[in-house]
């Protein structure tokens, strides 16, 4: 009977390795830009808010953890044998993390708690998002800029 009153809860854990895009300057040129789209990790878990004083309708928080790592942009050269040689990292690997807290059945939880002392108003928000991006290091030399401009004009100018 208790399970019948709960909203559907789905625990997920996803790990996705995004592809790397190879952006050539033009067909006959060995110069190219490599855009590594990184590794994405998403995981969630559920937690009941304690101290609300209600046994029948305890608010539930869906905690979602998101990590995006190793996003990178490099200049490279492709040999005649088809091998890639990375010359310079233009953007060093970037890492981002987010912690998203979402109240499950928000309107039900708020209406059940009306008139009841809430320990902290920040515990019963619809969404609470905290994110961190590590320092972004950009190494842009003259050859890097020339390759970026050539890739842009030769591929995206049409």
N, C-alpha and C positions, 0 to 999 in steps of 0.2 A: 504494500500500500504506500509505503514511503517513496519507493522508486517511481511509482506512477505519477507522483506530484512533481518530480524533477523535470527540468528542461533537458533536452538532449545535450550531452556533453561528449565531445570528441577530442581525444588526446592525439596530437600529431607530432611527428618528429621527421622533418624533411632535410635532406642534405643534397644539394644540387651543385654540380660543377658546371658552370656556364662555359660556353665555348670561347675560344679566342678568335677574334676576327683578324684576318690578314688583308690589309688595304694596300694594294700595290700602287706605285706611282703611275705607271702605265704598263701596257702589255710587254714592251721590249725592255723595260727598266728593271734592274735587280733590286732597287730600293723599295722598301715598303714599311708600313707602320703596323705594329702588332698591338691590338687592343684586347687584353685579357680581361674578360668580364667578371672574373672572380669566382669564389665559392660562397654559396648562399646556404645558411643553416637556419631553419625555423623550427621552434619547439614550443609546446604549450603545456600547461598544467593548471589544475583548478585548486582554489583555496577558499575555504569559508572564512568570512570576516568574524573574528571572535570579539566578544564583549558587547554585542548589540542587545543582549537581554531577551531575545526571542528564540524560542525553540522551534516553532513551526515554520518560520520563514527567515532563515539565516541567509544574508546576502552572500553570493558566490562570486569570486573574482577569477576571471580567466587571465592567467599570466602568459604572455606570448614573448618569447625571446627570439630576436632576429639578429643574425650576424652575417655581414658581407665582408669577406676578406680577400686579399691578394688581387684587388683590382689594379691593373697596371697598364701603362702605355709605353711602348718601346719603339725605337728605330732599329730596323734590321736590314740585312742584305740576303737575298736568296742566290745560292750558287747555281751553276749550270747543272749540277747533280741533283738539285732540288732540296738541298739542305739549307736551313735557316741559321744565320749567324747574327745574334743580337749584338748591335753595336753600342747603343746607349739606352739606358732607361730614361725616358722623358719624364714620366711621372712614376715615382717610386711606389711600391705596393701600398695600397690604402686599405685601412680596416675601419669598419663602421659597426656599431652595436646599438640596438634599441631594446628597451624593456617596455612592453605595452601591457597595461592592466586595463581590462574591460569588465564592467559589471554585467553579469549574466542576468537577464530579466530585470533590467534597471528600473523600469517604471513600477513593477511589482514590488521590488525591494524598497523603493522610496515610499510608496504608499503604505507598505507594511510598517515602515519605521516612523511614520508621521506621529508625532506626539511622544515618541520614545527618545530618550537621551542617546545621541550618537557620540561615540568616543572621539571621533575625528571626522570632520566633514570631508577630508581628503580621501578617506577610505571608501566612500560611496560615490565617487565620481563616475560618470559614464565611461570616460576614457582618461587614462593618465599615461603619458608617453615621456620617457626619458631616453635621450640618445646621446651617443658619443662618437665623434669622428676623430681618429688619430691625426697627428700633424701630416700635412700633405707636402711632400718634397717634389719640387719641379726643377728638373735640370734641362734647360733649354739652350742649346748651343746654336751656332749659325747653321750647321748642317742639319740639325733637328728641325729648325724652323723652315729651312729650304725644302726638306722632305715633306713636312706637314703641308706647306703651301702648295707644293707640286701635287700631292695626293688629292688635296681639295680641288684644285683647279682642273686637273686632268680627269677626275672621276665624278665630281658633283656639280660641275659648271654647266652641264647640258640642260 
